[in-house]
Amino acid sequence: MQALPSSCPPLPELPPLFWNEVNKQIPHWQEFFATAGPDEAPAGKMREVCIARIKTRLKRIYTGKKNAGRSLFEMAHYVACLTVIDARN
């Protein structure tokens, strides 16, 4: 498992494909925040959204209501975004 940002909710043991997707998305989010204006992507608001979405995806995975693979894929994007936000601050 990789190091998670301190603001990230605890995650279960996740497959290497999840972490591969996180690593693929980190450059996207770095570019996004590098080019976004201060009003376009406030870090505090983005952090709140990412944490809420991660929690939602975890609930879906635990309850089995939705496709777990899709939830993992979506969650990887939010974990990558949160990682970049926390690294910038």
Backbone as a chain_set.jsonl record, in Angstrom:
{"seq": "MQALPSSCPPLPELPPLFWNEVNKQIPHWQEFFATAGPDEAPAGKMREVCIARIKTRLKRIYTGKKNAGRSLFEMAHYVACLTVIDARN", "coords": {"N": [[0.834, -1.178, 0.0], [0.439, 2.254, -0.662], [1.612, 5.425, 0.635], [-0.856, 7.35, 2.1], [-2.539, 10.52, 1.858], [-2.841, 12.516, 4.815], [-5.406, 13.455, 5.225], [-7.047, 11.674, 3.993], [-9.651, 9.257, 4.089], [-9.446, 6.119, 5.893], [-8.368, 3.377, 3.97], [-9.203, 0.126, 2.685], [-7.181, -2.844, 2.148], [-5.93, -2.601, -1.027], [-5.947, -3.534, -4.528], [-3.013, -3.824, -6.704], [-3.62, -2.713, -9.226], [-5.344, -0.626, -8.633], [-3.602, 1.214, -7.375], [-1.894, 1.662, -9.489], [-3.582, 3.09, -11.189], [-4.037, 5.344, -9.597], [-1.436, 6.426, -9.608], [-1.221, 6.993, -12.34], [-3.053, 9.036, -12.583], [-2.12, 11.145, -11.004], [-0.24, 12.949, -12.357], [-2.08, 14.246, -14.065], [-3.726, 15.656, -12.242], [-1.802, 17.279, -11.059], [-1.094, 18.925, -13.193], [-3.601, 20.094, -13.635], [-4.028, 21.632, -11.244], [-1.825, 23.289, -11.437], [-2.408, 24.908, -13.584], [-4.884, 25.965, -13.05], [-6.854, 28.726, -12.039], [-6.958, 30.678, -8.972], [-9.612, 30.933, -8.137], [-10.89, 28.954, -9.51], [-10.344, 26.364, -8.571], [-10.467, 25.962, -5.539], [-8.438, 24.791, -2.956], [-9.34, 23.868, -0.418], [-12.106, 23.395, -0.764], [-12.03, 21.528, -2.857], [-10.699, 19.454, -1.534], [-12.63, 18.715, 0.377], [-14.655, 17.762, -1.336], [-13.337, 15.588, -2.581], [-12.848, 13.89, -0.357], [-15.478, 13.334, 0.462], [-16.417, 11.993, -1.828], [-14.702, 9.785, -1.897], [-15.487, 8.46, 0.436], [-18.117, 7.83, -0.303], [-17.647, 6.045, -2.438], [-16.342, 4.001, -1.048], [-18.432, 3.103, 0.6], [-20.125, 2.068, -1.373], [-18.562, -0.05, -2.284], [-18.351, -1.657, 0.027], [-21.063, -2.292, 0.531], [-21.818, -3.526, -1.763], [-23.613, -2.659, -3.675], [-23.142, -1.392, -6.098], [-21.064, -1.816, -9.006], [-18.049, -2.998, -7.985], [-15.517, -2.773, -9.157], [-15.745, -0.539, -10.83], [-16.248, 1.414, -8.881], [-13.803, 1.352, -7.516], [-12.104, 2.265, -9.559], [-13.112, 4.885, -9.966], [-12.662, 5.898, -7.403], [-9.894, 5.915, -7.325], [-9.229, 8.147, -8.847], [-10.097, 10.234, -7.215], [-8.494, 9.823, -4.954], [-5.99, 10.319, -6.063], [-6.276, 13.04, -6.725], [-6.648, 14.136, -4.155], [-4.182, 13.465, -3.044], [-2.446, 15.113, -4.51], [-3.425, 17.64, -3.777], [-2.867, 17.668, -0.992], [-0.109, 17.436, -1.103], [0.635, 19.847, -2.189], [0.08, 21.666, -0.232]], "CA": [[0.0, 0.0, 0.0], [1.183, 3.491, -0.726], [1.302, 6.397, 1.677], [-2.04, 8.15, 1.813], [-2.562, 11.826, 2.51], [-3.399, 12.422, 6.158], [-6.831, 13.78, 5.209], [-7.783, 10.607, 3.311], [-10.243, 8.239, 4.961], [-8.72, 4.848, 5.825], [-8.752, 2.511, 2.857], [-8.857, -1.284, 2.88], [-6.099, -3.32, 1.273], [-6.404, -2.443, -2.408], [-5.095, -4.227, -5.506], [-2.017, -2.999, -7.391], [-4.216, -1.949, -10.327], [-5.863, 0.614, -8.059], [-2.483, 2.131, -7.175], [-1.42, 2.049, -10.825], [-4.481, 4.141, -11.671], [-3.727, 6.547, -8.81], [-0.183, 6.974, -10.132], [-1.47, 7.542, -13.678], [-3.87, 10.246, -12.462], [-1.417, 12.213, -10.29], [0.214, 14.019, -13.268], [-3.248, 15.005, -14.535], [-4.133, 16.602, -11.2], [-0.73, 18.268, -10.903], [-1.28, 19.873, -14.301], [-4.85, 20.811, -13.392], [-3.838, 22.649, -10.215], [-0.802, 24.238, -11.884], [-2.979, 25.835, -14.562], [-6.162, 26.501, -12.578], [-6.821, 29.974, -11.297], [-7.289, 30.49, -7.553], [-11.059, 30.813, -7.957], [-11.388, 27.782, -10.233], [-10.187, 25.119, -7.813], [-9.966, 26.202, -4.18], [-7.956, 23.529, -2.391], [-10.188, 23.411, 0.68], [-13.354, 22.861, -1.313], [-11.694, 20.31, -3.604], [-10.382, 18.427, -0.543], [-13.911, 18.252, 0.918], [-15.33, 16.974, -2.373], [-12.613, 14.32, -2.735], [-13.088, 13.037, 0.814], [-16.876, 12.876, 0.396], [-16.54, 11.019, -2.91], [-14.002, 8.566, -1.485], [-16.365, 7.785, 1.395], [-19.238, 7.27, -1.069], [-17.158, 4.864, -3.175], [-16.101, 2.941, -0.066], [-19.745, 2.558, 0.97], [-20.582, 1.23, -2.491], [-17.755, -1.273, -2.308], [-18.705, -2.479, 1.188], [-22.437, -2.776, 0.453], [-21.969, -4.323, -2.967], [-24.734, -2.178, -4.482], [-22.669, -1.036, -7.429], [-19.894, -2.535, -9.48], [-16.893, -2.662, -7.152], [-14.413, -2.353, -10.021], [-15.981, 0.85, -11.236], [-16.066, 2.251, -7.696], [-12.357, 1.449, -7.283], [-11.555, 3.119, -10.609], [-13.5, 6.259, -9.653], [-12.006, 6.293, -6.163], [-8.488, 6.173, -7.634], [-9.126, 9.524, -9.326], [-10.234, 11.124, -6.06], [-7.303, 9.652, -4.119], [-4.914, 11.033, -6.754], [-6.532, 14.471, -6.547], [-6.38, 14.45, -2.757], [-2.74, 13.36, -2.86], [-1.84, 16.32, -5.074], [-3.819, 18.771, -2.932], [-2.117, 17.631, 0.256], [1.316, 17.652, -1.395], [0.809, 21.26, -2.501], [-0.1, 22.491, 0.99]], "C": [[0.877, 1.24, 0.0], [0.797, 4.407, 0.425], [0.125, 7.252, 1.236], [-1.9, 9.524, 2.451], [-3.237, 11.694, 3.882], [-4.893, 12.699, 6.194], [-7.679, 12.684, 4.564], [-8.395, 9.649, 4.324], [-9.443, 6.942, 4.855], [-9.269, 3.961, 4.713], [-8.413, 1.071, 3.194], [-7.647, -1.637, 2.011], [-6.621, -3.306, -0.166], [-5.429, -3.077, -3.386], [-4.108, -3.274, -6.181], [-2.601, -2.189, -8.558], [-4.815, -0.635, -9.845], [-4.737, 1.644, -7.943], [-1.859, 2.551, -8.5], [-2.262, 3.184, -11.379], [-4.254, 5.442, -10.903], [-2.478, 7.21, -9.379], [-0.333, 7.563, -11.524], [-2.219, 8.866, -13.596], [-3.146, 11.41, -11.772], [-0.886, 13.29, -11.241], [-0.939, 14.874, -13.814], [-3.641, 16.069, -13.513], [-3.058, 17.64, -10.92], [-0.854, 19.347, -11.973], [-2.528, 20.726, -14.073], [-4.642, 21.937, -12.38], [-2.781, 23.68, -10.598], [-1.394, 25.293, -12.817], [-4.293, 26.471, -14.115], [-5.947, 27.806, -11.829], [-7.236, 29.732, -9.855], [-8.79, 30.332, -7.297], [-11.635, 29.559, -8.603], [-11.361, 26.511, -9.4], [-9.638, 25.413, -6.423], [-9.642, 24.877, -3.489], [-8.86, 23.001, -1.283], [-11.468, 22.771, 0.198], [-13.1, 21.552, -2.065], [-11.385, 19.159, -2.645], [-11.677, 17.843, 0.028], [-14.644, 17.354, -0.074], [-14.658, 15.614, -2.519], [-12.894, 13.379, -1.578], [-14.506, 12.488, 0.79], [-17.039, 11.801, -0.671], [-15.838, 9.709, -2.581], [-14.879, 7.771, -0.524], [-17.555, 7.138, 0.688], [-18.811, 6.008, -1.799], [-16.886, 3.71, -2.223], [-17.411, 2.296, 0.373], [-20.271, 1.635, -0.125], [-19.851, -0.097, -2.531], [-18.185, -2.204, -1.18], [-20.115, -3.047, 1.093], [-22.677, -3.642, -0.768], [-23.111, -3.889, -3.862], [-24.337, -1.866, -5.916], [-21.449, -1.879, -7.771], [-18.656, -2.088, -8.7], [-15.711, -2.178, -7.987], [-14.55, -0.913, -10.459], [-15.772, 1.8, -10.063], [-14.584, 2.417, -7.37], [-11.704, 2.386, -8.295], [-11.864, 4.589, -10.31], [-12.769, 6.754, -8.406], [-10.525, 6.611, -6.398], [-8.28, 7.61, -8.095], [-9.207, 10.508, -8.155], [-9.035, 11.017, -5.116], [-6.125, 10.39, -4.75], [-5.068, 12.543, -6.567], [-6.197, 14.895, -5.127], [-4.888, 14.407, -2.446], [-2.038, 14.618, -3.356], [-2.182, 17.541, -4.218], [-2.983, 18.803, -1.657], [-0.617, 17.853, 0.035], [1.614, 19.127, -1.673], [0.732, 22.143, -1.264], [0.881, 22.138, 2.066]], "O": [[1.947, 1.25, 0.609], [-0.21, 4.193, 1.1], [0.117, 7.804, 0.136], [-1.222, 9.677, 3.467], [-4.109, 10.844, 4.068], [-5.584, 12.229, 7.098], [-8.907, 12.762, 4.59], [-7.747, 9.27, 5.3], [-8.822, 6.691, 3.822], [-10.481, 3.822, 4.548], [-7.445, 0.813, 3.909], [-7.162, -0.811, 1.239], [-7.637, -3.93, -0.472], [-4.23, -3.152, -3.117], [-4.336, -2.066, -6.226], [-2.122, -1.091, -8.843], [-4.795, 0.36, -10.569], [-4.89, 2.794, -8.354], [-1.352, 3.666, -8.624], [-1.735, 4.128, -11.968], [-4.276, 6.522, -11.493], [-2.464, 8.42, -9.607], [0.349, 8.53, -11.862], [-2.038, 9.731, -14.453], [-3.542, 12.562, -11.953], [-1.071, 14.472, -10.951], [-0.786, 16.081, -14.001], [-3.861, 17.229, -13.861], [-3.38, 18.776, -10.573], [-0.734, 20.537, -11.685], [-2.508, 21.937, -14.292], [-5.039, 23.075, -12.631], [-2.834, 24.82, -10.138], [-0.937, 26.435, -12.839], [-4.763, 27.421, -14.743], [-4.98, 27.963, -11.083], [-7.808, 28.687, -9.545], [-9.189, 29.667, -6.341], [-12.748, 29.147, -8.276], [-12.256, 25.674, -9.512], [-8.467, 25.144, -6.153], [-10.467, 23.965, -3.446], [-9.118, 21.799, -1.221], [-11.871, 21.72, 0.696], [-13.856, 20.591, -1.929], [-11.762, 18.017, -2.907], [-11.811, 16.625, 0.151], [-15.186, 16.315, 0.301], [-15.341, 14.591, -2.574], [-13.152, 12.194, -1.791], [-14.718, 11.307, 1.068], [-17.726, 10.804, -0.445], [-16.322, 8.637, -2.945], [-15.001, 6.552, -0.652], [-17.958, 6.028, 1.037], [-19.53, 5.008, -1.784], [-17.17, 2.558, -2.552], [-17.488, 1.075, 0.503], [-20.796, 0.558, 0.157], [-20.451, -1.143, -2.781], [-18.364, -3.403, -1.398], [-20.349, -4.175, 1.529], [-23.637, -4.411, -0.806], [-23.545, -4.655, -4.721], [-25.126, -2.061, -6.84], [-20.886, -2.563, -6.917], [-18.27, -0.921, -8.759], [-14.985, -1.275, -7.571], [-13.579, -0.157, -10.457], [-15.186, 2.871, -10.225], [-14.154, 3.506, -6.989], [-10.856, 3.203, -7.936], [-10.977, 5.439, -10.393], [-12.313, 7.897, -8.361], [-9.969, 7.487, -5.735], [-7.265, 8.225, -7.769], [-8.471, 11.494, -8.114], [-8.61, 12.019, -4.541], [-5.343, 11.022, -4.04], [-4.093, 13.239, -6.282], [-5.531, 15.91, -4.923], [-4.389, 15.223, -1.671], [-1.135, 15.13, -2.694], [-1.319, 18.382, -3.964], [-2.451, 19.849, -1.287], [0.062, 18.402, 0.903], [2.723, 19.597, -1.419], [1.267, 23.252, -1.258], [0.859, 22.735, 3.142]]}, "num_chains": 1, "name": "protein.A"}
